[in-house]
Amino acid sequence: MATERPAPPPGRHGYPGRIIAFEGLDGSGKSTQARLLVKWLGALGYRVFFTEWNSSEL
């Protein structure tokens, strides 16, 4: 009989870091909010990497 391992609880995966994504319409303030979050997390001592994808064809 095979034994199954329980799935890890959400947020526990063994890899370092987190990905935070912002979604919304063009001009809705996603980049502004993302930059504010980067500044705030950095002030708390977290190492932060910011990147963005401009994939809108509009």
PDBQT receptor file of N, H, CA, C and O in Angstrom, charges set to zero:
ATOM      1  N   MET A   1       0.840  -1.172   0.000  1.00  0.00    +0.000 N 
ATOM      2  CA  MET A   1       0.000   0.000   0.000  1.00  0.00    +0.000 C 
ATOM      3  C   MET A   1       0.893   1.246   0.000  1.00  0.00    +0.000 C 
ATOM      4  O   MET A   1       1.796   1.368   0.829  1.00  0.00    +0.000 OA
ATOM      5  N   ALA A   2       0.642   2.150  -0.914  1.00  0.00    +0.000 N 
ATOM      6  H   ALA A   2      -0.091   2.051  -1.588  1.00  0.00    +0.000 HD
ATOM      7  CA  ALA A   2       1.424   3.385  -1.010  1.00  0.00    +0.000 C 
ATOM      8  C   ALA A   2       0.971   4.376   0.053  1.00  0.00    +0.000 C 
ATOM      9  O   ALA A   2      -0.220   4.533   0.318  1.00  0.00    +0.000 OA
ATOM     10  N   THR A   3       1.940   5.029   0.644  1.00  0.00    +0.000 N 
ATOM     11  H   THR A   3       2.908   4.901   0.429  1.00  0.00    +0.000 HD
ATOM     12  CA  THR A   3       1.595   6.066   1.614  1.00  0.00    +0.000 C 
ATOM     13  C   THR A   3       1.713   7.423   0.941  1.00  0.00    +0.000 C 
ATOM     14  O   THR A   3       2.686   7.700   0.239  1.00  0.00    +0.000 OA
ATOM     15  N   GLU A   4       0.735   8.246   1.156  1.00  0.00    +0.000 N 
ATOM     16  H   GLU A   4      -0.056   8.022   1.726  1.00  0.00    +0.000 HD
ATOM     17  CA  GLU A   4       0.734   9.580   0.556  1.00  0.00    +0.000 C 
ATOM     18  C   GLU A   4       1.171  10.600   1.585  1.00  0.00    +0.000 C 
ATOM     19  O   GLU A   4       0.780  10.543   2.750  1.00  0.00    +0.000 OA
ATOM     20  N   ARG A   5       1.978  11.522   1.137  1.00  0.00    +0.000 N 
ATOM     21  H   ARG A   5       2.295  11.569   0.190  1.00  0.00    +0.000 HD
ATOM     22  CA  ARG A   5       2.403  12.615   2.007  1.00  0.00    +0.000 C 
ATOM     23  C   ARG A   5       1.367  13.734   1.904  1.00  0.00    +0.000 C 
ATOM     24  O   ARG A   5       0.883  14.036   0.813  1.00  0.00    +0.000 OA
ATOM     25  N   PRO A   6       1.037  14.334   3.013  1.00  0.00    +0.000 N 
ATOM     26  CA  PRO A   6       0.091  15.455   2.936  1.00  0.00    +0.000 C 
ATOM     27  C   PRO A   6       0.732  16.646   2.230  1.00  0.00    +0.000 C 
ATOM     28  O   PRO A   6       1.942  16.858   2.306  1.00  0.00    +0.000 OA
ATOM     29  N   ALA A   7      -0.092  17.401   1.555  1.00  0.00    +0.000 N 
ATOM     30  H   ALA A   7      -1.075  17.229   1.493  1.00  0.00    +0.000 HD
ATOM     31  CA  ALA A   7       0.402  18.603   0.877  1.00  0.00    +0.000 C 
ATOM     32  C   ALA A   7       0.867  19.605   1.921  1.00  0.00    +0.000 C 
ATOM     33  O   ALA A   7       0.270  19.709   2.993  1.00  0.00    +0.000 OA
ATOM     34  N   PRO A   8       1.939  20.349   1.613  1.00  0.00    +0.000 N 
ATOM     35  CA  PRO A   8       2.394  21.357   2.576  1.00  0.00    +0.000 C 
ATOM     36  C   PRO A   8       1.337  22.447   2.726  1.00  0.00    +0.000 C 
ATOM     37  O   PRO A   8       0.586  22.715   1.788  1.00  0.00    +0.000 OA
ATOM     38  N   PRO A   9       1.275  23.066   3.881  1.00  0.00    +0.000 N 
ATOM     39  CA  PRO A   9       0.301  24.147   4.056  1.00  0.00    +0.000 C 
ATOM     40  C   PRO A   9       0.619  25.304   3.119  1.00  0.00    +0.000 C 
ATOM     41  O   PRO A   9       1.777  25.480   2.741  1.00  0.00    +0.000 OA
ATOM     42  N   PRO A  10      -0.375  26.096   2.736  1.00  0.00    +0.000 N 
ATOM     43  CA  PRO A  10      -0.120  27.237   1.852  1.00  0.00    +0.000 C 
ATOM     44  C   PRO A  10       0.956  28.143   2.437  1.00  0.00    +0.000 C 
ATOM     45  O   PRO A  10       0.981  28.410   3.638  1.00  0.00    +0.000 OA
ATOM     46  N   GLY A  11       1.844  28.610   1.563  1.00  0.00    +0.000 N 
ATOM     47  H   GLY A  11       1.824  28.393   0.587  1.00  0.00    +0.000 HD
ATOM     48  CA  GLY A  11       2.911  29.498   2.000  1.00  0.00    +0.000 C 
ATOM     49  C   GLY A  11       4.176  28.771   2.434  1.00  0.00    +0.000 C 
ATOM     50  O   GLY A  11       5.196  29.418   2.672  1.00  0.00    +0.000 OA
ATOM     51  N   ARG A  12       4.142  27.461   2.544  1.00  0.00    +0.000 N 
ATOM     52  H   ARG A  12       3.313  26.935   2.350  1.00  0.00    +0.000 HD
ATOM     53  CA  ARG A  12       5.319  26.678   2.945  1.00  0.00    +0.000 C 
ATOM     54  C   ARG A  12       5.736  25.817   1.755  1.00  0.00    +0.000 C 
ATOM     55  O   ARG A  12       5.079  24.825   1.440  1.00  0.00    +0.000 OA
ATOM     56  N   HIS A  13       6.830  26.199   1.097  1.00  0.00    +0.000 N 
ATOM     57  H   HIS A  13       7.364  27.004   1.353  1.00  0.00    +0.000 HD
ATOM     58  CA  HIS A  13       7.232  25.475  -0.096  1.00  0.00    +0.000 C 
ATOM     59  C   HIS A  13       8.718  25.162  -0.145  1.00  0.00    +0.000 C 
ATOM     60  O   HIS A  13       9.150  24.442  -1.046  1.00  0.00    +0.000 OA
ATOM     61  N   GLY A  14       9.503  25.660   0.764  1.00  0.00    +0.000 N 
ATOM     62  H   GLY A  14       9.153  26.245   1.496  1.00  0.00    +0.000 HD
ATOM     63  CA  GLY A  14      10.921  25.344   0.787  1.00  0.00    +0.000 C 
ATOM     64  C   GLY A  14      11.795  26.240  -0.066  1.00  0.00    +0.000 C 
ATOM     65  O   GLY A  14      13.021  26.162   0.023  1.00  0.00    +0.000 OA
ATOM     66  N   TYR A  15      11.200  27.091  -0.890  1.00  0.00    +0.000 N 
ATOM     67  H   TYR A  15      10.204  27.154  -0.962  1.00  0.00    +0.000 HD
ATOM     68  CA  TYR A  15      11.978  28.007  -1.715  1.00  0.00    +0.000 C 
ATOM     69  C   TYR A  15      12.019  29.373  -1.035  1.00  0.00    +0.000 C 
ATOM     70  O   TYR A  15      11.051  29.771  -0.385  1.00  0.00    +0.000 OA
ATOM     71  N   PRO A  16      13.138  30.096  -1.180  1.00  0.00    +0.000 N 
ATOM     72  CA  PRO A  16      13.199  31.419  -0.563  1.00  0.00    +0.000 C 
ATOM     73  C   PRO A  16      12.365  32.429  -1.353  1.00  0.00    +0.000 C 
ATOM     74  O   PRO A  16      12.177  32.279  -2.560  1.00  0.00    +0.000 OA
ATOM     75  N   GLY A  17      11.880  33.429  -0.683  1.00  0.00    +0.000 N 
ATOM     76  H   GLY A  17      12.032  33.551   0.297  1.00  0.00    +0.000 HD
ATOM     77  CA  GLY A  17      11.221  34.536  -1.360  1.00  0.00    +0.000 C 
ATOM     78  C   GLY A  17       9.747  34.345  -1.626  1.00  0.00    +0.000 C 
ATOM     79  O   GLY A  17       9.168  33.291  -1.361  1.00  0.00    +0.000 OA
ATOM     80  N   ARG A  18       9.163  35.395  -2.156  1.00  0.00    +0.000 N 
ATOM     81  H   ARG A  18       9.634  36.251  -2.371  1.00  0.00    +0.000 HD
ATOM     82  CA  ARG A  18       7.754  35.429  -2.512  1.00  0.00    +0.000 C 
ATOM     83  C   ARG A  18       7.610  36.209  -3.810  1.00  0.00    +0.000 C 
ATOM     84  O   ARG A  18       8.451  37.046  -4.137  1.00  0.00    +0.000 OA
ATOM     85  N   ILE A  19       6.553  35.935  -4.538  1.00  0.00    +0.000 N 
ATOM     86  H   ILE A  19       5.869  35.255  -4.273  1.00  0.00    +0.000 HD
ATOM     87  CA  ILE A  19       6.204  36.729  -5.713  1.00  0.00    +0.000 C 
ATOM     88  C   ILE A  19       4.905  37.448  -5.392  1.00  0.00    +0.000 C 
ATOM     89  O   ILE A  19       3.928  36.832  -4.965  1.00  0.00    +0.000 OA
ATOM     90  N   ILE A  20       4.906  38.743  -5.600  1.00  0.00    +0.000 N 
ATOM     91  H   ILE A  20       5.699  39.243  -5.947  1.00  0.00    +0.000 HD
ATOM     92  CA  ILE A  20       3.703  39.543  -5.419  1.00  0.00    +0.000 C 
ATOM     93  C   ILE A  20       3.382  40.161  -6.770  1.00  0.00    +0.000 C 
ATOM     94  O   ILE A  20       4.223  40.848  -7.350  1.00  0.00    +0.000 OA
ATOM     95  N   ALA A  21       2.192  39.930  -7.271  1.00  0.00    +0.000 N 
ATOM     96  H   ALA A  21       1.509  39.372  -6.800  1.00  0.00    +0.000 HD
ATOM     97  CA  ALA A  21       1.789  40.440  -8.583  1.00  0.00    +0.000 C 
ATOM     98  C   ALA A  21       0.646  41.432  -8.424  1.00  0.00    +0.000 C 
ATOM     99  O   ALA A  21      -0.247  41.244  -7.599  1.00  0.00    +0.000 OA
ATOM    100  N   PHE A  22       0.688  42.471  -9.214  1.00  0.00    +0.000 N 
ATOM    101  H   PHE A  22       1.413  42.624  -9.885  1.00  0.00    +0.000 HD
ATOM    102  CA  PHE A  22      -0.381  43.465  -9.253  1.00  0.00    +0.000 C 
ATOM    103  C   PHE A  22      -1.063  43.360 -10.607  1.00  0.00    +0.000 C 
ATOM    104  O   PHE A  22      -0.398  43.331 -11.643  1.00  0.00    +0.000 OA
ATOM    105  N   GLU A  23      -2.373  43.303 -10.599  1.00  0.00    +0.000 N 
ATOM    106  H   GLU A  23      -2.914  43.327  -9.758  1.00  0.00    +0.000 HD
ATOM    107  CA  GLU A  23      -3.144  43.242 -11.839  1.00  0.00    +0.000 C 
ATOM    108  C   GLU A  23      -4.136  44.388 -11.865  1.00  0.00    +0.000 C 
ATOM    109  O   GLU A  23      -4.607  44.838 -10.820  1.00  0.00    +0.000 OA
ATOM    110  N   GLY A  24      -4.450  44.854 -13.056  1.00  0.00    +0.000 N 
ATOM    111  H   GLY A  24      -4.068  44.489 -13.905  1.00  0.00    +0.000 HD
ATOM    112  CA  GLY A  24      -5.445  45.914 -13.185  1.00  0.00    +0.000 C 
ATOM    113  C   GLY A  24      -5.337  46.586 -14.538  1.00  0.00    +0.000 C 
ATOM    114  O   GLY A  24      -4.457  46.277 -15.342  1.00  0.00    +0.000 OA
ATOM    115  N   LEU A  25      -6.240  47.499 -14.767  1.00  0.00    +0.000 N 
ATOM    116  H   LEU A  25      -6.955  47.750 -14.114  1.00  0.00    +0.000 HD
ATOM    117  CA  LEU A  25      -6.281  48.226 -16.029  1.00  0.00    +0.000 C 
ATOM    118  C   LEU A  25      -5.092  49.167 -16.151  1.00  0.00    +0.000 C 
ATOM    119  O   LEU A  25      -4.502  49.577 -15.151  1.00  0.00    +0.000 OA
ATOM    120  N   ASP A  26      -4.748  49.502 -17.391  1.00  0.00    +0.000 N 
ATOM    121  H   ASP A  26      -5.226  49.168 -18.203  1.00  0.00    +0.000 HD
ATOM    122  CA  ASP A  26      -3.696  50.486 -17.625  1.00  0.00    +0.000 C 
ATOM    123  C   ASP A  26      -4.076  51.790 -16.930  1.00  0.00    +0.000 C 
ATOM    124  O   ASP A  26      -5.222  52.234 -17.011  1.00  0.00    +0.000 OA
ATOM    125  N   GLY A  27      -3.114  52.398 -16.252  1.00  0.00    +0.000 N 
ATOM    126  H   GLY A  27      -2.183  52.037 -16.187  1.00  0.00    +0.000 HD
ATOM    127  CA  GLY A  27      -3.345  53.672 -15.596  1.00  0.00    +0.000 C 
ATOM    128  C   GLY A  27      -4.054  53.583 -14.256  1.00  0.00    +0.000 C 
ATOM    129  O   GLY A  27      -4.457  54.605 -13.700  1.00  0.00    +0.000 OA
ATOM    130  N   SER A  28      -4.211  52.371 -13.730  1.00  0.00    +0.000 N 
ATOM    131  H   SER A  28      -3.883  51.541 -14.182  1.00  0.00    +0.000 HD
ATOM    132  CA  SER A  28      -4.952  52.217 -12.468  1.00  0.00    +0.000 C 
ATOM    133  C   SER A  28      -4.075  52.361 -11.228  1.00  0.00    +0.000 C 
ATOM    134  O   SER A  28      -4.583  52.312 -10.108  1.00  0.00    +0.000 OA
ATOM    135  N   GLY A  29      -2.759  52.539 -11.410  1.00  0.00    +0.000 N 
ATOM    136  H   GLY A  29      -2.346  52.579 -12.320  1.00  0.00    +0.000 HD
ATOM    137  CA  GLY A  29      -1.881  52.760 -10.263  1.00  0.00    +0.000 C 
ATOM    138  C   GLY A  29      -1.105  51.540  -9.797  1.00  0.00    +0.000 C 
ATOM    139  O   GLY A  29      -0.565  51.535  -8.691  1.00  0.00    +0.000 OA
ATOM    140  N   LYS A  30      -1.042  50.509 -10.627  1.00  0.00    +0.000 N 
ATOM    141  H   LYS A  30      -1.480  50.514 -11.526  1.00  0.00    +0.000 HD
ATOM    142  CA  LYS A  30      -0.317  49.285 -10.241  1.00  0.00    +0.000 C 
ATOM    143  C   LYS A  30       1.153  49.566  -9.970  1.00  0.00    +0.000 C 
ATOM    144  O   LYS A  30       1.686  49.146  -8.942  1.00  0.00    +0.000 OA
ATOM    145  N   SER A  31       1.803  50.262 -10.868  1.00  0.00    +0.000 N 
ATOM    146  H   SER A  31       1.370  50.603 -11.703  1.00  0.00    +0.000 HD
ATOM    147  CA  SER A  31       3.236  50.546 -10.698  1.00  0.00    +0.000 C 
ATOM    148  C   SER A  31       3.475  51.427  -9.487  1.00  0.00    +0.000 C 
ATOM    149  O   SER A  31       4.445  51.225  -8.755  1.00  0.00    +0.000 OA
ATOM    150  N   THR A  32       2.613  52.395  -9.267  1.00  0.00    +0.000 N 
ATOM    151  H   THR A  32       1.826  52.559  -9.861  1.00  0.00    +0.000 HD
ATOM    152  CA  THR A  32       2.742  53.260  -8.093  1.00  0.00    +0.000 C 
ATOM    153  C   THR A  32       2.646  52.444  -6.819  1.00  0.00    +0.000 C 
ATOM    154  O   THR A  32       3.473  52.599  -5.920  1.00  0.00    +0.000 OA
ATOM    155  N   GLN A  33       1.654  51.582  -6.729  1.00  0.00    +0.000 N 
ATOM    156  H   GLN A  33       0.982  51.457  -7.459  1.00  0.00    +0.000 HD
ATOM    157  CA  GLN A  33       1.480  50.756  -5.536  1.00  0.00    +0.000 C 
ATOM    158  C   GLN A  33       2.644  49.785  -5.366  1.00  0.00    +0.000 C 
ATOM    159  O   GLN A  33       3.103  49.549  -4.248  1.00  0.00    +0.000 OA
ATOM    160  N   ALA A  34       3.124  49.218  -6.484  1.00  0.00    +0.000 N 
ATOM    161  H   ALA A  34       2.752  49.410  -7.393  1.00  0.00    +0.000 HD
ATOM    162  CA  ALA A  34       4.247  48.280  -6.411  1.00  0.00    +0.000 C 
ATOM    163  C   ALA A  34       5.502  48.984  -5.898  1.00  0.00    +0.000 C 
ATOM    164  O   ALA A  34       6.223  48.442  -5.061  1.00  0.00    +0.000 OA
ATOM    165  N   ARG A  35       5.758  50.180  -6.397  1.00  0.00    +0.000 N 
ATOM    166  H   ARG A  35       5.172  50.621  -7.077  1.00  0.00    +0.000 HD
ATOM    167  CA  ARG A  35       6.941  50.926  -5.939  1.00  0.00    +0.000 C 
ATOM    168  C   ARG A  35       6.824  51.323  -4.470  1.00  0.00    +0.000 C 
ATOM    169  O   ARG A  35       7.815  51.300  -3.741  1.00  0.00    +0.000 OA
ATOM    170  N   LEU A  36       5.624  51.685  -4.033  1.00  0.00    +0.000 N 
ATOM    171  H   LEU A  36       4.819  51.704  -4.625  1.00  0.00    +0.000 HD
ATOM    172  CA  LEU A  36       5.422  51.994  -2.610  1.00  0.00    +0.000 C 
ATOM    173  C   LEU A  36       5.666  50.758  -1.748  1.00  0.00    +0.000 C 
ATOM    174  O   LEU A  36       6.250  50.854  -0.668  1.00  0.00    +0.000 OA
ATOM    175  N   LEU A  37       5.219  49.603  -2.226  1.00  0.00    +0.000 N 
ATOM    176  H   LEU A  37       4.744  49.525  -3.103  1.00  0.00    +0.000 HD
ATOM    177  CA  LEU A  37       5.437  48.360  -1.482  1.00  0.00    +0.000 C 
ATOM    178  C   LEU A  37       6.927  48.028  -1.414  1.00  0.00    +0.000 C 
ATOM    179  O   LEU A  37       7.423  47.611  -0.368  1.00  0.00    +0.000 OA
ATOM    180  N   VAL A  38       7.638  48.210  -2.524  1.00  0.00    +0.000 N 
ATOM    181  H   VAL A  38       7.235  48.549  -3.374  1.00  0.00    +0.000 HD
ATOM    182  CA  VAL A  38       9.086  47.974  -2.549  1.00  0.00    +0.000 C 
ATOM    183  C   VAL A  38       9.778  48.872  -1.524  1.00  0.00    +0.000 C 
ATOM    184  O   VAL A  38      10.640  48.416  -0.772  1.00  0.00    +0.000 OA
ATOM    185  N   LYS A  39       9.400  50.139  -1.502  1.00  0.00    +0.000 N 
ATOM    186  H   LYS A  39       8.701  50.509  -2.113  1.00  0.00    +0.000 HD
ATOM    187  CA  LYS A  39       9.999  51.086  -0.557  1.00  0.00    +0.000 C 
ATOM    188  C   LYS A  39       9.711  50.671   0.883  1.00  0.00    +0.000 C 
ATOM    189  O   LYS A  39      10.609  50.692   1.724  1.00  0.00    +0.000 OA
ATOM    190  N   TRP A  40       8.476  50.298   1.172  1.00  0.00    +0.000 N 
ATOM    191  H   TRP A  40       7.746  50.281   0.489  1.00  0.00    +0.000 HD
ATOM    192  CA  TRP A  40       8.073  49.907   2.527  1.00  0.00    +0.000 C 
ATOM    193  C   TRP A  40       8.780  48.634   2.976  1.00  0.00    +0.000 C 
ATOM    194  O   TRP A  40       9.307  48.570   4.086  1.00  0.00    +0.000 OA
ATOM    195  N   LEU A  41       8.791  47.605   2.098  1.00  0.00    +0.000 N 
ATOM    196  H   LEU A  41       8.363  47.657   1.195  1.00  0.00    +0.000 HD
ATOM    197  CA  LEU A  41       9.464  46.351   2.458  1.00  0.00    +0.000 C 
ATOM    198  C   LEU A  41      10.962  46.572   2.649  1.00  0.00    +0.000 C 
ATOM    199  O   LEU A  41      11.567  45.998   3.555  1.00  0.00    +0.000 OA
ATOM    200  N   GLY A  42      11.561  47.405   1.795  1.00  0.00    +0.000 N 
ATOM    201  H   GLY A  42      11.070  47.871   1.059  1.00  0.00    +0.000 HD
ATOM    202  CA  GLY A  42      12.976  47.724   1.946  1.00  0.00    +0.000 C 
ATOM    203  C   GLY A  42      13.262  48.407   3.275  1.00  0.00    +0.000 C 
ATOM    204  O   GLY A  42      14.268  48.118   3.923  1.00  0.00    +0.000 OA
ATOM    205  N   ALA A  43      12.369  49.320   3.685  1.00  0.00    +0.000 N 
ATOM    206  H   ALA A  43      11.551  49.554   3.159  1.00  0.00    +0.000 HD
ATOM    207  CA  ALA A  43      12.541  50.009   4.966  1.00  0.00    +0.000 C 
ATOM    208  C   ALA A  43      12.430  49.043   6.144  1.00  0.00    +0.000 C 
ATOM    209  O   ALA A  43      13.001  49.285   7.207  1.00  0.00    +0.000 OA
ATOM    210  N   LEU A  44      11.697  47.955   5.951  1.00  0.00    +0.000 N 
ATOM    211  H   LEU A  44      11.233  47.758   5.087  1.00  0.00    +0.000 HD
ATOM    212  CA  LEU A  44      11.574  46.935   6.996  1.00  0.00    +0.000 C 
ATOM    213  C   LEU A  44      12.759  45.967   7.002  1.00  0.00    +0.000 C 
ATOM    214  O   LEU A  44      12.854  45.093   7.865  1.00  0.00    +0.000 OA
ATOM    215  N   GLY A  45      13.665  46.134   6.023  1.00  0.00    +0.000 N 
ATOM    216  H   GLY A  45      13.588  46.843   5.323  1.00  0.00    +0.000 HD
ATOM    217  CA  GLY A  45      14.859  45.303   5.986  1.00  0.00    +0.000 C 
ATOM    218  C   GLY A  45      14.801  44.119   5.041  1.00  0.00    +0.000 C 
ATOM    219  O   GLY A  45      15.721  43.301   5.015  1.00  0.00    +0.000 OA
ATOM    220  N   TYR A  46      13.721  44.015   4.257  1.00  0.00    +0.000 N 
ATOM    221  H   TYR A  46      12.973  44.680   4.278  1.00  0.00    +0.000 HD
ATOM    222  CA  TYR A  46      13.623  42.915   3.299  1.00  0.00    +0.000 C 
ATOM    223  C   TYR A  46      14.418  43.240   2.041  1.00  0.00    +0.000 C 
ATOM    224  O   TYR A  46      14.481  44.394   1.617  1.00  0.00    +0.000 OA
ATOM    225  N   ARG A  47      15.025  42.213   1.447  1.00  0.00    +0.000 N 
ATOM    226  H   ARG A  47      14.974  41.275   1.792  1.00  0.00    +0.000 HD
ATOM    227  CA  ARG A  47      15.659  42.371   0.136  1.00  0.00    +0.000 C 
ATOM    228  C   ARG A  47      14.550  42.261  -0.898  1.00  0.00    +0.000 C 
ATOM    229  O   ARG A  47      13.781  41.299  -0.890  1.00  0.00    +0.000 OA
ATOM    230  N   VAL A  48      14.467  43.236  -1.781  1.00  0.00    +0.000 N 
ATOM    231  H   VAL A  48      15.091  44.017  -1.787  1.00  0.00    +0.000 HD
ATOM    232  CA  VAL A  48      13.357  43.303  -2.730  1.00  0.00    +0.000 C 
ATOM    233  C   VAL A  48      13.903  43.401  -4.144  1.00  0.00    +0.000 C 
ATOM    234  O   VAL A  48      14.849  44.143  -4.406  1.00  0.00    +0.000 OA
ATOM    235  N   PHE A  49      13.301  42.647  -5.053  1.00  0.00    +0.000 N 
ATOM    236  H   PHE A  49      12.532  42.044  -4.840  1.00  0.00    +0.000 HD
ATOM    237  CA  PHE A  49      13.622  42.736  -6.478  1.00  0.00    +0.000 C 
ATOM    238  C   PHE A  49      12.349  43.143  -7.198  1.00  0.00    +0.000 C 
ATOM    239  O   PHE A  49      11.330  42.461  -7.089  1.00  0.00    +0.000 OA
ATOM    240  N   PHE A  50      12.395  44.243  -7.930  1.00  0.00    +0.000 N 
ATOM    241  H   PHE A  50      13.223  44.797  -8.019  1.00  0.00    +0.000 HD
ATOM    242  CA  PHE A  50      11.230  44.751  -8.652  1.00  0.00    +0.000 C 
ATOM    243  C   PHE A  50      11.436  44.544 -10.143  1.00  0.00    +0.000 C 
ATOM    244  O   PHE A  50      12.493  44.869 -10.684  1.00  0.00    +0.000 OA
ATOM    245  N   THR A  51      10.439  44.011 -10.792  1.00  0.00    +0.000 N 
ATOM    246  H   THR A  51       9.580  43.746 -10.353  1.00  0.00    +0.000 HD
ATOM    247  CA  THR A  51      10.457  43.876 -12.246  1.00  0.00    +0.000 C 
ATOM    248  C   THR A  51       9.055  44.132 -12.752  1.00  0.00    +0.000 C 
ATOM    249  O   THR A  51       8.092  44.054 -11.990  1.00  0.00    +0.000 OA
ATOM    250  N   GLU A  52       8.936  44.432 -14.017  1.00  0.00    +0.000 N 
ATOM    251  H   GLU A  52       9.719  44.495 -14.636  1.00  0.00    +0.000 HD
ATOM    252  CA  GLU A  52       7.612  44.646 -14.585  1.00  0.00    +0.000 C 
ATOM    253  C   GLU A  52       7.563  44.133 -16.014  1.00  0.00    +0.000 C 
ATOM    254  O   GLU A  52       8.576  44.069 -16.711  1.00  0.00    +0.000 OA
ATOM    255  N   TRP A  53       6.393  43.780 -16.416  1.00  0.00    +0.000 N 
ATOM    256  H   TRP A  53       5.570  43.832 -15.850  1.00  0.00    +0.000 HD
ATOM    257  CA  TRP A  53       6.144  43.302 -17.764  1.00  0.00    +0.000 C 
ATOM    258  C   TRP A  53       5.161  44.247 -18.415  1.00  0.00    +0.000 C 
ATOM    259  O   TRP A  53       4.062  44.455 -17.902  1.00  0.00    +0.000 OA
ATOM    260  N   ASN A  54       5.539  44.812 -19.521  1.00  0.00    +0.000 N 
ATOM    261  H   ASN A  54       6.432  44.644 -19.938  1.00  0.00    +0.000 HD
ATOM    262  CA  ASN A  54       4.630  45.678 -20.287  1.00  0.00    +0.000 C 
ATOM    263  C   ASN A  54       4.117  44.881 -21.474  1.00  0.00    +0.000 C 
ATOM    264  O   ASN A  54       4.647  44.974 -22.581  1.00  0.00    +0.000 OA
ATOM    265  N   SER A  55       3.088  44.104 -21.227  1.00  0.00    +0.000 N 
ATOM    266  H   SER A  55       2.657  44.028 -20.328  1.00  0.00    +0.000 HD
ATOM    267  CA  SER A  55       2.600  43.205 -22.270  1.00  0.00    +0.000 C 
ATOM    268  C   SER A  55       1.324  43.694 -22.932  1.00  0.00    +0.000 C 
ATOM    269  O   SER A  55       0.780  43.003 -23.792  1.00  0.00    +0.000 OA
ATOM    270  N   SER A  56       0.833  44.866 -22.555  1.00  0.00    +0.000 N 
ATOM    271  H   SER A  56       1.276  45.428 -21.856  1.00  0.00    +0.000 HD
ATOM    272  CA  SER A  56      -0.416  45.354 -23.113  1.00  0.00    +0.000 C 
ATOM    273  C   SER A  56      -0.236  45.713 -24.585  1.00  0.00    +0.000 C 
ATOM    274  O   SER A  56       0.715  46.400 -24.957  1.00  0.00    +0.000 OA
ATOM    275  N   GLU A  57      -1.151  45.244 -25.404  1.00  0.00    +0.000 N 
ATOM    276  H   GLU A  57      -1.924  44.685 -25.101  1.00  0.00    +0.000 HD
ATOM    277  CA  GLU A  57      -1.133  45.578 -26.831  1.00  0.00    +0.000 C 
ATOM    278  C   GLU A  57      -2.026  46.781 -27.118  1.00  0.00    +0.000 C 
ATOM    279  O   GLU A  57      -2.145  47.203 -28.268  1.00  0.00    +0.000 OA
ATOM    280  N   LEU A  58      -2.653  47.336 -26.081  1.00  0.00    +0.000 N 
ATOM    281  H   LEU A  58      -2.557  46.993 -25.147  1.00  0.00    +0.000 HD
ATOM    282  CA  LEU A  58      -3.579  48.460 -26.279  1.00  0.00    +0.000 C 
ATOM    283  C   LEU A  58      -2.849  49.759 -26.448  1.00  0.00    +0.000 C 
ATOM    284  O   LEU A  58      -3.477  50.803 -26.624  1.00  0.00    +0.000 OA
TER     285      LEU A  58
